[in-house]
Amino acid sequence: MVLYRRQTNRSIYHELQAVIAGQRYQIEAYLREGFSYREIGKRLKVSHSTISREIRRNRIRENHYLPEVAQAKTLKRRVQPQSGVYLS
């Protein structure tokens, strides 16, 4: 018996991707215009889950998203070692 993987209409942009610095400014502009996470994802060719995660991780206060702050938070997370991981 041979099983075939079902083809879907999902585009290549549904692969796991990171948001790059330049896209953060576009995300901010789209949010100000009232676009949904799905629409922003389509326009940037990134999954809507990636957009949601980006905003959740990097927002300030409740609903404010600033690309400069988001970039700074991203760089800070990149340099800090994860807690609880010790090398001997």
Backbone bond lengths (Angstrom), bond angles and torsions (degrees), N, CA, C in turn:
res aa  C-N    CA-C-N  psi(-1)  N-CA   C-N-CA  omega(-1)  CA-C   N-CA-C  phi
1 M - - - 1.446 - - 1.527 109.10 -
2 V 1.308 116.51 130.65 1.458 122.34 -178.87 1.527 108.30 -111.07
3 L 1.317 115.84 126.99 1.460 120.56 177.51 1.517 109.06 -101.63
4 Y 1.292 116.44 134.82 1.449 121.33 178.74 1.520 109.79 -107.66
5 R 1.279 114.37 141.86 1.459 119.60 176.80 1.521 108.34 -78.04
6 R 1.289 115.99 129.81 1.459 121.03 -177.00 1.527 110.81 -70.72
7 Q 1.302 115.55 130.95 1.457 120.93 177.09 1.525 108.89 -77.08
8 T 1.321 116.33 139.70 1.457 120.19 177.49 1.514 109.28 -122.93
9 N 1.289 115.83 170.97 1.454 121.50 179.28 1.526 111.96 -88.20
10 R 1.300 117.71 9.17 1.456 120.41 -178.22 1.520 110.06 -68.58
11 S 1.309 115.07 136.21 1.456 120.86 178.81 1.508 110.69 -84.49
12 I 1.315 115.61 171.61 1.455 121.93 -178.34 1.528 111.44 -63.82
13 Y 1.345 118.01 -24.23 1.455 119.04 -176.09 1.520 113.19 -71.16
14 H 1.308 118.42 -4.57 1.453 120.75 177.10 1.526 112.29 -81.16
15 E 1.319 117.06 0.52 1.451 120.30 174.01 1.527 108.39 -68.62
16 L 1.321 116.44 155.87 1.459 120.45 178.82 1.519 109.47 -64.53
17 Q 1.311 116.15 124.41 1.453 120.84 -177.63 1.514 109.62 -137.21
18 A 1.289 114.75 153.86 1.453 120.40 173.07 1.522 108.62 -97.90
19 V 1.302 115.48 151.15 1.461 120.29 177.41 1.517 107.52 -84.25
20 I 1.326 116.11 129.58 1.463 119.20 179.80 1.527 109.29 -92.09
21 A 1.322 115.38 162.80 1.464 121.32 -171.94 1.527 112.91 -53.34
22 G 1.314 118.50 -44.88 1.454 121.49 -178.16 1.516 113.23 -63.55
23 Q 1.322 116.73 -31.18 1.459 120.51 -179.53 1.524 111.47 -71.26
24 R 1.322 117.69 -23.16 1.460 120.24 -179.49 1.535 110.95 -63.57
25 Y 1.318 117.05 -36.42 1.461 120.38 177.29 1.529 110.62 -67.74
26 Q 1.326 116.25 -36.69 1.461 119.88 177.90 1.525 110.45 -68.10
27 I 1.332 116.67 -40.18 1.469 120.56 178.11 1.519 109.44 -59.27
28 E 1.329 116.80 -46.21 1.462 120.18 179.96 1.533 110.75 -59.28
29 A 1.325 117.21 -45.13 1.469 120.96 -179.36 1.529 110.96 -62.75
30 Y 1.326 117.06 -44.36 1.462 120.32 179.75 1.528 111.39 -65.00
31 L 1.332 117.28 -38.43 1.461 120.24 177.73 1.524 110.55 -62.99
32 R 1.325 116.66 -41.63 1.465 120.58 179.41 1.536 111.25 -64.12
33 E 1.336 116.06 -30.58 1.469 120.16 178.71 1.525 112.20 -82.83
34 G 1.335 116.87 -6.43 1.462 120.44 175.57 1.514 115.49 89.40
35 F 1.331 118.49 18.14 1.464 120.98 178.61 1.527 110.84 -72.34
36 S 1.311 116.12 149.00 1.463 121.44 176.17 1.527 109.30 -77.16
37 Y 1.338 115.84 164.60 1.466 120.37 177.84 1.532 110.13 -60.79
38 R 1.312 117.17 -37.57 1.468 120.55 179.24 1.526 111.39 -63.73
39 E 1.317 115.92 -43.88 1.469 119.61 -179.36 1.530 110.47 -67.65
40 I 1.316 117.27 -40.01 1.466 120.45 177.12 1.528 109.91 -62.13
41 G 1.333 116.18 -44.02 1.459 120.68 178.19 1.518 112.72 -59.62
42 K 1.310 116.90 -42.32 1.464 120.69 178.67 1.524 110.69 -63.07
43 R 1.325 116.35 -43.82 1.458 120.08 -177.92 1.528 112.67 -67.40
44 L 1.345 116.28 -33.85 1.469 119.92 -179.17 1.529 112.64 -94.75
45 K 1.346 115.82 -1.83 1.466 122.19 -178.32 1.528 111.44 58.94
46 V 1.344 113.37 45.81 1.465 122.50 178.42 1.523 106.23 -134.74
47 S 1.304 117.48 149.04 1.456 121.41 179.53 1.528 110.91 -60.81
48 H 1.328 116.41 145.94 1.462 120.29 177.36 1.523 110.90 -63.38
49 S 1.324 117.22 -27.22 1.472 120.91 176.55 1.525 110.66 -66.11
50 T 1.319 116.50 -37.76 1.458 121.25 177.37 1.522 110.30 -64.17
51 I 1.321 116.83 -41.29 1.461 121.51 178.37 1.530 109.68 -63.36
52 S 1.320 116.08 -47.20 1.457 120.97 179.96 1.530 111.24 -59.46
53 R 1.321 115.82 -45.58 1.474 121.30 -179.76 1.523 111.09 -64.17
54 E 1.324 116.77 -41.67 1.464 121.84 178.59 1.527 110.92 -59.44
55 I 1.315 116.11 -45.84 1.457 119.99 -177.99 1.528 110.99 -70.39
56 R 1.320 116.70 -41.08 1.467 120.49 -179.99 1.530 111.31 -63.76
57 R 1.314 117.64 -42.73 1.465 121.30 -178.15 1.524 113.52 -71.23
58 N 1.315 116.29 -33.14 1.459 119.99 -167.90 1.519 115.40 -114.96
59 R 1.309 117.89 9.63 1.463 118.61 -180.00 1.534 109.86 -77.93
60 I 1.325 114.04 158.69 1.453 119.28 173.81 1.520 106.87 -112.90
61 R 1.284 116.55 140.70 1.462 123.24 -172.84 1.516 109.75 54.73
62 E 1.304 117.22 -140.01 1.461 119.37 -175.25 1.521 114.00 -82.37
63 N 1.317 116.70 -58.90 1.462 119.14 -171.15 1.514 114.83 -125.86
64 H 1.296 118.46 17.55 1.462 120.46 -177.67 1.519 110.27 -98.35
65 Y 1.316 115.36 129.22 1.463 121.73 178.65 1.519 108.19 -124.94
66 L 1.320 116.21 118.58 1.462 121.54 177.78 1.528 108.52 -120.27
67 P 1.319 117.84 125.79 1.463 120.53 -175.81 1.529 113.88 -60.83
68 E 1.329 117.66 -34.38 1.469 120.21 179.72 1.521 110.43 -65.74
69 V 1.334 116.22 -43.32 1.464 121.12 178.45 1.525 110.07 -66.64
70 A 1.327 116.11 -40.89 1.468 120.41 179.58 1.525 110.82 -61.17
71 Q 1.325 116.96 -43.06 1.466 120.54 179.60 1.527 110.62 -65.13
72 A 1.315 117.43 -42.40 1.461 121.46 179.36 1.528 111.03 -63.06
73 K 1.332 117.10 -43.53 1.471 120.85 178.40 1.525 110.85 -63.02
74 T 1.332 116.33 -40.49 1.466 120.94 179.70 1.518 110.63 -62.77
75 L 1.321 116.58 -46.32 1.469 120.16 179.86 1.519 111.20 -65.45
76 K 1.306 117.48 -37.33 1.462 121.39 178.86 1.531 110.69 -64.29
77 R 1.338 116.68 -43.30 1.473 120.11 178.31 1.524 111.03 -64.57
78 R 1.323 116.30 -34.32 1.458 120.96 -177.51 1.528 112.02 -66.22
79 V 1.344 116.79 -34.40 1.472 120.34 -175.84 1.515 112.35 -86.99
80 Q 1.317 117.85 -29.68 1.451 120.27 -176.04 1.527 110.39 -76.91
81 P 1.349 115.54 132.87 1.472 117.85 173.77 1.514 110.06 -70.50
82 Q 1.312 116.40 152.03 1.459 119.98 178.42 1.517 109.15 -71.21
83 S 1.322 116.27 140.72 1.459 119.68 -179.05 1.521 109.89 -70.16
84 G 1.310 114.93 145.50 1.464 120.37 177.98 1.513 114.15 88.04
85 V 1.315 118.41 -3.04 1.458 121.47 179.68 1.520 107.74 -105.59
86 Y 1.316 115.81 115.84 1.460 120.41 -178.57 1.515 109.56 -121.75
87 L 1.297 116.41 136.29 1.459 121.76 176.70 1.524 107.84 -99.92
88 S 1.299 117.20 135.28 1.461 118.77 179.85 1.505 111.69 -108.68
